[in-house]
Amino acid sequence: MHFKHSLLAAVLLISLAPQSASSASAQSKTKKYTVTMKKAHLPSAPKNGTDDYRCFLLDPKVTEDSIIRTIQFIPQRKNFVHHAIIFRVTDADLPQAVSQDKNGKGWPCFGGSGLGGMLSSFVSTPWLSSWAPGRGIDVSPTGYGTPFKKGEQFVLQVHYNLLAAKGGKIQTDQSKIVMETIPAKGAKVKQLHVELFPAPVELPCPAGVTGPLCDRKQALIDLASRTSKMSAFESAGINILCGQDPFKPTPSLTSRCDKVITSNFTIIAAAAHMHLLGRTLSLTLNPGTASEKTILDVKKYNFDDQSGTVLKTPVKVKAGDTIRVTCSFDPTLRQKLPELQKLPPRYITWGEGSSDEMCLGVISATK
Protein backbone atom coordinates (compact mmCIF):
# COMPACT_ATOMS: atom_id res chain seq x y z
CA MET A 1 0.00 0.00 0.00
CA HIS A 2 2.89 2.36 0.74
CA PHE A 3 4.24 1.80 -2.76
CA LYS A 4 0.80 2.39 -4.21
CA HIS A 5 0.51 5.69 -2.37
CA SER A 6 3.91 6.80 -3.63
CA LEU A 7 2.96 5.85 -7.17
CA LEU A 8 -0.29 7.76 -7.05
CA ALA A 9 1.51 10.72 -5.55
CA ALA A 10 3.90 10.72 -8.50
CA VAL A 11 1.09 11.34 -10.84
CA LEU A 12 0.70 14.10 -11.22
CA LEU A 13 1.21 15.33 -14.21
CA ILE A 14 -1.41 15.43 -16.94
CA SER A 15 -4.86 16.74 -17.58
CA LEU A 16 -6.98 15.50 -20.42
CA ALA A 17 -8.36 17.76 -23.12
CA PRO A 18 -11.99 16.81 -23.64
CA GLN A 19 -14.45 18.50 -25.96
CA SER A 20 -15.66 21.99 -25.09
CA ALA A 21 -19.42 22.16 -25.29
CA SER A 22 -22.22 22.93 -22.86
CA SER A 23 -25.92 23.59 -23.13
CA ALA A 24 -27.35 27.09 -23.32
CA SER A 25 -29.22 26.57 -20.06
CA ALA A 26 -26.02 25.57 -18.28
CA GLN A 27 -24.16 28.56 -19.71
CA SER A 28 -26.81 30.94 -18.38
CA LYS A 29 -26.14 29.69 -14.83
CA THR A 30 -22.36 29.64 -15.09
CA LYS A 31 -20.33 31.25 -12.29
CA LYS A 32 -16.68 32.17 -12.63
CA TYR A 33 -14.19 32.00 -9.77
CA THR A 34 -10.64 33.36 -9.94
CA VAL A 35 -8.10 32.79 -7.15
CA THR A 36 -4.40 33.76 -7.09
CA MET A 37 -1.59 32.49 -4.87
CA LYS A 38 -1.58 34.68 -1.75
CA LYS A 39 2.14 35.37 -1.90
CA ALA A 40 4.75 35.28 -4.64
CA HIS A 41 7.03 32.24 -4.31
CA LEU A 42 10.74 32.25 -5.13
CA PRO A 43 11.50 28.65 -6.19
CA SER A 44 14.49 26.86 -4.69
CA ALA A 45 15.59 23.23 -4.96
CA PRO A 46 16.97 20.77 -2.39
CA LYS A 47 20.75 20.28 -2.32
CA ASN A 48 22.08 19.32 -5.76
CA GLY A 49 18.54 19.48 -7.11
CA THR A 50 16.99 21.33 -10.02
CA ASP A 51 13.29 20.98 -9.09
CA ASP A 52 11.02 22.60 -6.52
CA TYR A 53 7.63 21.02 -5.71
CA ARG A 54 5.53 23.47 -3.70
CA CYS A 55 1.92 23.30 -2.51
CA PHE A 56 -0.33 26.29 -1.77
CA LEU A 57 -3.81 26.54 -0.24
CA LEU A 58 -6.20 28.62 -2.37
CA ASP A 59 -9.79 29.49 -1.46
CA PRO A 60 -12.05 30.20 -4.46
CA LYS A 61 -14.89 31.06 -2.03
CA VAL A 62 -17.49 28.93 -3.79
CA THR A 63 -20.91 29.94 -2.54
CA GLU A 64 -23.00 26.86 -3.46
CA ASP A 65 -22.62 23.15 -4.22
CA SER A 66 -21.45 23.14 -7.83
CA ILE A 67 -20.35 21.14 -10.86
CA ILE A 68 -17.06 22.16 -12.47
CA ARG A 69 -17.48 22.81 -16.20
CA THR A 70 -14.04 24.34 -16.87
CA ILE A 71 -10.90 24.86 -14.82
CA GLN A 72 -7.57 26.39 -15.79
CA PHE A 73 -4.20 26.89 -14.14
CA ILE A 74 -2.54 30.07 -15.45
CA PRO A 75 1.21 30.14 -14.69
CA GLN A 76 2.90 33.48 -14.26
CA ARG A 77 6.28 31.96 -15.23
CA LYS A 78 5.60 29.59 -18.11
CA ASN A 79 9.28 29.08 -18.84
CA PHE A 80 10.10 27.17 -15.65
CA VAL A 81 6.74 25.82 -14.47
CA HIS A 82 7.09 22.12 -15.39
CA HIS A 83 3.55 21.21 -14.40
CA ALA A 84 0.84 21.97 -11.85
CA ILE A 85 -1.84 19.84 -10.20
CA ILE A 86 -5.06 21.12 -8.66
CA PHE A 87 -6.40 19.08 -5.74
CA ARG A 88 -9.72 19.60 -3.96
CA VAL A 89 -9.25 19.83 -0.18
CA THR A 90 -12.25 18.86 1.93
CA ASP A 91 -13.00 19.32 5.63
CA ALA A 92 -10.90 16.28 6.59
CA ASP A 93 -7.59 17.85 5.60
CA LEU A 94 -8.42 21.57 5.71
CA PRO A 95 -6.98 22.24 9.23
CA GLN A 96 -3.67 20.60 8.25
CA ALA A 97 -3.59 22.55 4.98
CA VAL A 98 -4.18 25.86 6.77
CA SER A 99 -1.38 25.06 9.24
CA GLN A 100 1.13 24.01 6.58
CA ASP A 101 0.31 26.89 4.23
CA LYS A 102 1.64 29.46 6.72
CA ASN A 103 -0.68 32.15 5.37
CA GLY A 104 0.33 31.73 1.75
CA LYS A 105 3.97 30.64 1.89
CA GLY A 106 3.03 27.04 1.10
CA TRP A 107 4.87 23.81 1.88
CA PRO A 108 7.22 21.40 0.06
CA CYS A 109 5.27 18.50 -1.46
CA PHE A 110 7.13 16.13 -3.77
CA GLY A 111 4.45 13.74 -5.02
CA GLY A 112 0.86 14.49 -3.97
CA SER A 113 -0.73 17.16 -1.81
CA GLY A 114 1.36 16.30 1.26
CA LEU A 115 -1.82 16.11 3.35
CA GLY A 116 -3.29 13.21 5.28
CA GLY A 117 -1.51 9.90 5.48
CA MET A 118 -1.09 6.85 3.23
CA LEU A 119 -3.99 6.66 0.74
CA SER A 120 -6.25 9.00 2.74
CA SER A 121 -4.97 12.10 0.95
CA PHE A 122 -6.43 10.79 -2.33
CA VAL A 123 -9.85 10.60 -0.67
CA SER A 124 -9.83 13.93 1.17
CA THR A 125 -7.73 15.82 -1.44
CA PRO A 126 -8.67 14.20 -4.76
CA TRP A 127 -7.09 15.37 -8.02
CA LEU A 128 -9.22 17.83 -10.03
CA SER A 129 -7.06 18.92 -12.94
CA SER A 130 -3.53 19.72 -13.99
CA TRP A 131 -1.47 21.80 -16.36
CA ALA A 132 1.57 20.92 -18.46
CA PRO A 133 3.08 22.54 -21.57
CA GLY A 134 0.55 22.73 -24.37
CA ARG A 135 -2.43 22.76 -22.03
CA GLY A 136 -5.09 25.42 -21.97
CA ILE A 137 -8.52 25.32 -20.36
CA ASP A 138 -9.59 21.93 -19.01
CA VAL A 139 -13.17 21.57 -20.28
CA SER A 140 -15.49 18.75 -19.30
CA PRO A 141 -17.12 16.89 -22.20
CA THR A 142 -20.80 17.54 -22.77
CA GLY A 143 -22.80 15.68 -20.14
CA TYR A 144 -19.84 15.21 -17.77
CA GLY A 145 -18.43 17.17 -14.86
CA THR A 146 -16.76 17.13 -11.44
CA PRO A 147 -18.52 18.07 -8.18
CA PHE A 148 -17.20 20.88 -5.98
CA LYS A 149 -19.02 21.66 -2.73
CA LYS A 150 -19.66 24.99 -1.09
CA GLY A 151 -16.69 26.05 1.04
CA GLU A 152 -14.20 23.57 -0.40
CA GLN A 153 -10.74 24.81 -1.33
CA PHE A 154 -7.87 24.00 -3.69
CA VAL A 155 -4.41 22.71 -2.95
CA LEU A 156 -2.28 23.84 -5.85
CA GLN A 157 0.92 21.87 -6.39
CA VAL A 158 3.42 23.60 -8.68
CA HIS A 159 6.53 21.85 -10.00
CA TYR A 160 9.20 24.43 -10.85
CA ASN A 161 11.91 23.21 -13.25
CA LEU A 162 14.86 25.45 -12.43
CA LEU A 163 16.80 24.08 -15.41
CA ALA A 164 14.43 25.99 -17.68
CA ALA A 165 14.89 29.43 -16.10
CA LYS A 166 15.89 31.89 -18.80
CA GLY A 167 19.54 32.78 -18.45
CA GLY A 168 19.56 30.88 -15.18
CA LYS A 169 17.60 33.69 -13.51
CA ILE A 170 14.95 32.52 -11.03
CA GLN A 171 12.02 34.89 -10.55
CA THR A 172 9.14 34.84 -8.11
CA ASP A 173 5.91 33.19 -9.26
CA GLN A 174 2.34 34.08 -8.34
CA SER A 175 0.13 31.91 -10.53
CA LYS A 176 -3.66 31.58 -10.44
CA ILE A 177 -6.62 29.28 -11.06
CA VAL A 178 -9.79 30.19 -12.97
CA MET A 179 -12.84 27.93 -12.60
CA GLU A 180 -16.32 28.01 -14.14
CA THR A 181 -19.17 26.09 -12.49
CA ILE A 182 -22.88 25.46 -12.72
CA PRO A 183 -25.14 24.77 -9.70
CA ALA A 184 -25.18 21.13 -8.63
CA LYS A 185 -28.88 21.35 -7.88
CA GLY A 186 -30.78 20.13 -10.94
CA ALA A 187 -27.64 19.33 -12.95
CA LYS A 188 -27.73 16.10 -14.98
CA VAL A 189 -24.11 15.12 -15.59
CA LYS A 190 -21.98 12.00 -15.25
CA GLN A 191 -18.96 12.16 -12.98
CA LEU A 192 -15.51 11.62 -14.48
CA HIS A 193 -12.62 9.87 -12.76
CA VAL A 194 -8.98 9.25 -13.64
CA GLU A 195 -7.22 5.89 -14.08
CA LEU A 196 -3.40 5.70 -14.16
CA PHE A 197 -1.18 3.25 -16.04
CA PRO A 198 2.53 3.53 -15.11
CA ALA A 199 5.46 1.42 -16.25
CA PRO A 200 9.01 1.21 -14.85
CA VAL A 201 11.81 3.32 -16.32
CA GLU A 202 15.25 1.69 -16.37
CA LEU A 203 17.57 3.53 -18.79
CA PRO A 204 21.30 2.80 -18.57
CA CYS A 205 23.93 5.28 -19.73
CA PRO A 206 24.37 5.03 -23.53
CA ALA A 207 27.31 3.10 -24.93
CA GLY A 208 30.54 5.04 -24.49
CA VAL A 209 29.05 7.34 -21.82
CA THR A 210 30.46 6.87 -18.32
CA GLY A 211 30.34 8.49 -14.90
CA PRO A 212 29.75 7.67 -11.20
CA LEU A 213 25.96 8.05 -11.56
CA CYS A 214 25.84 5.46 -14.35
CA ASP A 215 25.71 3.02 -11.44
CA ARG A 216 22.00 2.49 -10.67
CA LYS A 217 22.45 2.46 -6.88
CA GLN A 218 24.37 5.74 -6.93
CA ALA A 219 21.77 7.24 -9.27
CA LEU A 220 18.97 6.38 -6.83
CA ILE A 221 20.90 7.93 -3.93
CA ASP A 222 21.34 11.07 -6.02
CA LEU A 223 17.63 11.04 -6.93
CA ALA A 224 16.65 10.95 -3.25
CA SER A 225 19.02 13.78 -2.34
CA ARG A 226 17.70 16.22 -4.95
CA THR A 227 13.99 15.35 -4.83
CA SER A 228 12.72 13.34 -1.85
CA LYS A 229 13.62 10.21 0.08
CA MET A 230 10.49 8.52 -1.27
CA SER A 231 11.68 8.71 -4.89
CA ALA A 232 13.68 5.49 -4.72
CA PHE A 233 10.67 3.72 -3.19
CA GLU A 234 8.48 4.94 -6.04
CA SER A 235 10.85 3.38 -8.55
CA ALA A 236 10.93 0.09 -6.62
CA GLY A 237 7.16 0.10 -6.14
CA ILE A 238 6.43 0.48 -9.85
CA ASN A 239 8.85 -2.34 -10.65
CA ILE A 240 7.03 -4.59 -8.18
CA LEU A 241 3.60 -3.67 -9.57
CA CYS A 242 4.80 -4.50 -13.07
CA GLY A 243 6.53 -7.80 -12.24
CA GLN A 244 10.13 -6.55 -12.30
CA ASP A 245 12.77 -7.33 -9.70
CA PRO A 246 12.93 -4.08 -7.67
CA PHE A 247 16.61 -4.62 -6.81
CA LYS A 248 17.89 -5.97 -10.11
CA PRO A 249 15.50 -4.77 -12.83
CA THR A 250 16.28 -5.35 -16.49
CA PRO A 251 17.56 -2.17 -18.22
CA SER A 252 15.68 -1.41 -21.42
CA LEU A 253 14.88 1.43 -23.82
CA THR A 254 11.28 0.20 -23.80
CA SER A 255 8.97 0.17 -20.77
CA ARG A 256 5.86 -1.98 -20.50
CA CYS A 257 3.29 -2.88 -17.85
CA ASP A 258 -0.01 -4.77 -17.86
CA LYS A 259 -2.74 -3.79 -15.44
CA VAL A 260 -5.71 -6.07 -14.77
CA ILE A 261 -8.87 -4.01 -14.40
CA THR A 262 -11.05 -4.60 -11.33
CA SER A 263 -14.20 -2.64 -12.25
CA ASN A 264 -16.34 -1.68 -15.23
CA PHE A 265 -15.96 1.76 -16.81
CA THR A 266 -16.06 3.58 -20.15
CA ILE A 267 -13.00 5.48 -21.40
CA ILE A 268 -13.80 8.96 -22.71
CA ALA A 269 -10.29 10.38 -23.26
CA ALA A 270 -6.62 9.46 -22.87
CA ALA A 271 -3.24 11.18 -22.54
CA ALA A 272 0.47 10.36 -22.44
CA HIS A 273 3.09 11.63 -20.00
CA MET A 274 6.83 11.23 -20.22
CA HIS A 275 9.68 13.70 -19.81
CA LEU A 276 12.35 14.89 -22.23
CA LEU A 277 13.69 11.48 -23.32
CA GLY A 278 10.29 9.99 -24.20
CA ARG A 279 9.63 9.00 -27.83
CA THR A 280 6.42 6.93 -28.02
CA LEU A 281 3.57 5.82 -25.73
CA SER A 282 0.63 3.51 -26.37
CA LEU A 283 -2.30 2.15 -24.37
CA THR A 284 -3.80 -1.15 -25.52
CA LEU A 285 -6.88 -2.99 -24.28
CA ASN A 286 -6.54 -6.80 -24.03
CA PRO A 287 -3.27 -7.06 -26.01
CA GLY A 288 -2.65 -10.30 -27.89
CA THR A 289 -6.31 -11.37 -27.88
CA ALA A 290 -9.11 -11.36 -30.44
CA SER A 291 -10.61 -8.33 -28.67
CA GLU A 292 -7.37 -6.26 -28.75
CA LYS A 293 -8.07 -2.55 -29.19
CA THR A 294 -5.79 0.48 -29.34
CA ILE A 295 -6.85 3.17 -26.90
CA LEU A 296 -4.01 5.64 -27.51
CA ASP A 297 -1.01 5.58 -29.86
CA VAL A 298 1.41 8.51 -29.60
CA LYS A 299 4.10 7.92 -32.23
CA LYS A 300 6.04 11.17 -31.77
CA TYR A 301 5.80 12.29 -28.16
CA ASN A 302 6.25 16.03 -27.65
CA PHE A 303 6.85 17.18 -24.08
CA ASP A 304 5.71 20.69 -25.06
CA ASP A 305 2.28 19.41 -26.11
CA GLN A 306 0.78 17.04 -23.56
CA SER A 307 -2.84 17.67 -24.41
CA GLY A 308 -5.07 14.61 -24.24
CA THR A 309 -7.15 12.93 -26.93
CA VAL A 310 -10.91 12.53 -26.79
CA LEU A 311 -11.77 9.13 -28.23
CA LYS A 312 -13.96 9.21 -31.33
CA THR A 313 -15.81 6.24 -29.89
CA PRO A 314 -15.78 5.66 -26.10
CA VAL A 315 -14.20 2.32 -25.13
CA LYS A 316 -15.98 0.04 -22.67
CA VAL A 317 -13.76 -1.82 -20.21
CA LYS A 318 -14.88 -4.74 -18.04
CA ALA A 319 -13.51 -6.17 -14.81
CA GLY A 320 -10.93 -8.80 -15.76
CA ASP A 321 -9.77 -6.95 -18.87
CA THR A 322 -6.11 -5.94 -19.22
CA ILE A 323 -4.74 -2.55 -20.26
CA ARG A 324 -1.09 -2.35 -21.32
CA VAL A 325 1.04 0.79 -21.37
CA THR A 326 4.18 0.75 -23.52
CA CYS A 327 6.79 3.52 -23.78
CA SER A 328 10.06 3.97 -25.66
CA PHE A 329 12.93 6.33 -24.80
CA ASP A 330 16.12 7.74 -26.31
CA PRO A 331 18.66 8.37 -23.50
CA THR A 332 21.18 9.78 -25.99
CA LEU A 333 19.04 12.94 -26.01
CA ARG A 334 20.47 13.67 -22.57
CA GLN A 335 23.77 14.59 -24.25
CA LYS A 336 22.00 16.66 -26.93
CA LEU A 337 19.22 18.70 -25.32
CA PRO A 338 20.24 22.13 -23.95
CA GLU A 339 18.26 21.52 -20.73
CA LEU A 340 20.15 18.29 -19.96
CA GLN A 341 23.53 18.25 -21.68
CA LYS A 342 25.35 20.08 -18.88
CA LEU A 343 24.19 17.56 -16.26
CA PRO A 344 26.39 14.58 -15.34
CA PRO A 345 25.47 11.33 -17.14
CA ARG A 346 23.56 8.80 -15.07
CA TYR A 347 21.34 5.75 -15.00
CA ILE A 348 17.77 7.08 -15.30
CA THR A 349 14.84 5.70 -13.35
CA TRP A 350 11.27 6.77 -12.67
CA GLY A 351 11.46 10.14 -10.93
CA GLU A 352 9.62 13.41 -10.56
CA GLY A 353 12.43 15.74 -11.58
CA SER A 354 12.56 17.23 -15.06
CA SER A 355 15.81 15.34 -15.74
CA ASP A 356 14.30 12.04 -14.57
CA GLU A 357 11.74 10.06 -16.56
CA MET A 358 8.23 8.64 -16.44
CA CYS A 359 6.08 6.28 -18.48
CA LEU A 360 2.49 7.08 -17.61
CA GLY A 361 -0.76 6.59 -19.50
CA VAL A 362 -3.76 8.49 -18.16
CA ILE A 363 -7.40 7.91 -19.01
CA SER A 364 -10.54 9.84 -18.15
CA ALA A 365 -13.48 7.50 -17.60
CA THR A 366 -17.01 7.25 -16.30
CA LYS A 367 -18.85 4.36 -14.69
N, C-alpha and C positions, 0 to 999 in steps of 0.2 A: 504493500500500500504506500509506503514511503517513496518508493521508486515512481509509482503511478502519480503521486502528488507532484514530484519534481518534474516529471514529464509534462503534466498538464500545465505546470507553472511556466515551462519553457515555451509555451505556445505563443504563444503570443504573438502574434506576428501579423496575421492577415485578416482582412475583412473581405467579404465577397461583394460583388458588384451586380446586384440584381436589377431587374427592370425598374424604371421609374414611371409609375402610373398610379393614380388614385382617383376615386370617384369625385364628382363635383360636390356631392353632399359632404364628403369627408374634408375636402379642401376648404369649404365654408366654415368648418369648425376648427381648423388648424390653429394651434398656438405655437409660437416660436420662443425658445429660451436660449439665451446666450450667456455663457459663464466663462470668465477668464481666470487664469492662475492668480492667486492673491498677490504673490510676490514674484519678482523676476528671479530666476535661478541661474547661477553661474556653474555650469557643469564641471565636474572634476572626477577623475577616475581613481580607482584603488592603485596601490603601488604597482608599477610596471604595466598598468592597464591602459586601454584606449577607449573604454566604454563606461558610461555612467547611466545606471538605471535608477530613476527617481520617481516616487509616487507622490501625488498631491490630492488633497480632498477638495472637491469643488461642489458647491451647492447651487443647482439650477433654480431652486425655489419653485418647484412644481406645485401647483395649487389644487390639483385634482387627480384622481386615478386616471392614467392615460395609456395610450398605445403609441409607441414610437413609430413614426412614419419615415423620418429621415434623421440622420445624425452625422455630424462631421467634426473631425478634429482639424483645426487650422493652426499649423506650426508657424511660429514667428521666425524661426531659423531653419528653413527647409534644407540648407546645405549640410547640417550635421545632426538633424533629427533622423535617426535610423528607422524607428517606427514608434507608434504609440498605441496603447490599448486602453479602452474605456471600460471600467467595471462599474456595476451598480452595487452600492453599499447599502445594506438594509439595517434595520434596528440592531441586529445581532452583533455587528462589528462596528457600528457607528462610534461608540465611546472610545474604542481602541484607535480608530482612524483619527478622531479629533485630537487625542493625546499625541499620536505620532506625527501629526501634521504640523504641530508647533506653530499654529496660526499662519500657515501658508508656506513655511519653509520646506515641508515635505519630509520624506524619509527614503533611505536606500531600499530598493526592492528588486534585486535580481530575481527573475522568474515571474511570479504572480503578483497579487496585490500586497503581499506581506502581512495580511490580516488573518486572524483566526489561527487554526492549527490543523495540520494534516489536510484531509480533503474538505474540511468545513468551509474554508475560504471560497471554494467553488460553489457552495450553496448560498452563503450569505453575501458574497461579492462575485456574482456571476459575470461573465464576459458579455459586454453589449456590442462592441464594435472595435475596429482598430484602423490605423492609418499606416501606410507604407508608401514609398515612392510610386507615383502613378495613380494614387487613389484620390478620389474627390469625395463627393457626398455619398454616404452609404444609404441607399434607398431600398425600403422593403418592397418586394414584388407585390403586385395587386392581390389583395385578399390575404396578405400576411403581415405580421407585425410583432413587436416585442413589448410586453407590459412594463410600465414604470409607474409606481404608486406615488401618491401624494406624500411629499416630505422626504422621499429617498434622495440620495446624493450619488455623485460619481467619485470613484477613485481613478485618477488619470495616471497611468504609468507611461513615462517617456524614456525612450532609449536614445541617449546622445552618443553618436559616433564621433569621437574627437579626432579621428584620422581624417575626417572629411571637412574639418574647419578650414575655411579659405585662408591661405597663407599661414596656417597654424594658429590663427587668432581665435580664441574662444570668447564668445560674447554671451551676455545674459539672454535668457529665453523666457518669454511670458506668453505662452500659447493659450488657445481657447477652444471651447466646444460649442457648437451650435446645434440645437435639436428642435425638430418640429414634431408635434404630437396631435392626436385627436382624442377626445374623451373616451375612456374605456366603456362608460355606460352606453349601451346600445350598439357598440361596435361589433361587427361580425367578421372577425379575422382569425386565421390559423396562426398558431405560435411557431416560430422558427427556433431551431436549436443547432448547435455546431457539433460535428463529429471530427475527430482528429486521427490522422494516419501517419505516424512517424516511422522512420527507418534509421538504423545506425549509420554513422559516418565514420569511416576508418580509412583515411587517406595518408599513405606513407609519403615521405619526401620523394620527389621525382628522381629518376636515375641521374647520377652525377652530382646531385645536390646533397650536401652534408651539413651537419651542425649538431650541437648538444641536444637541441629540442627535437631532432629527428627520432630520438628515442621516445617511444610512446609514454612510458612512465614519467619521464621528465616533462613531456608536453602536458600531461594531465596536472602535474604539480604547478606548472606555469599557468595553466588555465584557471586553477583554483585561486592562485595568488592575485590574478588581475580581474577576476569576475567575482566568484563566490565559492565557498568551500563545497557547496552542493553540486557544482558543475560536473565534477568527476563522477558523482553518484548518478546524475542524469544520464551520462554516457553509458555507464554500466547498466542502469535500469532499462534503457532502450535496447541494449544488446540482449538482455535477459528476455524481455517481452518478445523479441524477434528471433529467439532460438540461437543466439550467438553466445559463445563463451565470453563472459564479461572481463575475464583476465587475459585471455589470449584470443581475441577476435581475429578473424581473417581480414587482412587489408584488401581493399578492392576499390576500383574507380566507379563501381556500380553499387548502389544500396537497394535493398529490397526487404519488404516485410509483409506478411499476410496477417490479416486481422479477421477473426471469426466474429460475425455479427450476432448479438444476443437479443435484438429486438427488431420489430418491423418499423420501417420508415420509408419516406419517399424523398429522394435527392432532388433539390430544386436548382442548386448551383454548386460550383466547385472552384478551388483555387490552389495554386502551387506556391510553396515558399522554400527557397534556398537562399544562400548568400552569394558572394561574388564568384565562387568557383563552380556554381551549379550550371549544368548545360541542358538537361532534359528532366521532365517529371511526368509520370503517368499514373492514373488510378484505374484499376481494372476490377470489374465485378466477376466473381467466379472464374478466375483464369484457368485455362486448360480444360474447360468443360464445354458441353454443347450449348450451355446458356451464357458463355463468356460475353461480356459487354464492356466496351471502353467508356469510362465515365469522363475522363479528362486525359488529354494527350498534348503536353507542352513540348514541342520539338526544339524550340530555341528560347530557353528561359532568359528573361531580361529582368535583372534585379530592379531596374528603374521603372518597371511597369508590372506591378503585382496585382493588377485588377483581376477579379474573378470572372468566371464564365457562367452565364445562366444557360442551363441545358435546354435545347430546343424541345426535347420531350423529357419530362421528369422520369427518373428511374426508381422503380420500386425495389426495395431490398427487404428480404425476409430473414428472420432469425435462423441461424445456421449457414447463411451465405458467407462467402469470403470476399473481402476487398483487399487488393494488393496495391501497395505503393512502390514505385520503382524510380530511382533517381540515378543520374550519371553526373560525374564531375571531371574537371580538368585542373588538377593541382599545379600544373605548370603556369597557370595564369597568375599565381602568387608572385612569380618572378617578373611578370610583365605589367600588371596593373599598377598605376601610380599610387593607389591607396595602400597597396600591400608590399610593393617591391623593396621598400626600405626596412621591412620587418625581418627578423631572423627566420630562416627556414625552420619548419617544424612538422611533425606528424600532426595531422588535423583530425579532430574528433567532433562529435556533436557539441556545440557550445553556443552561448548567447551573444558573444562578442561579434563585431562586424568582421573580424579576421578569422573567426571560427566558421563552422558550417552547420547546416541543417538539411534534412530531407523530410518535408512535411506536406502531406496532402490535407486539405481542409474542405469539408463539404457543409453546405447549409441544407437542412432537411426539416421535414414536418412529419408528425405521426399520422 
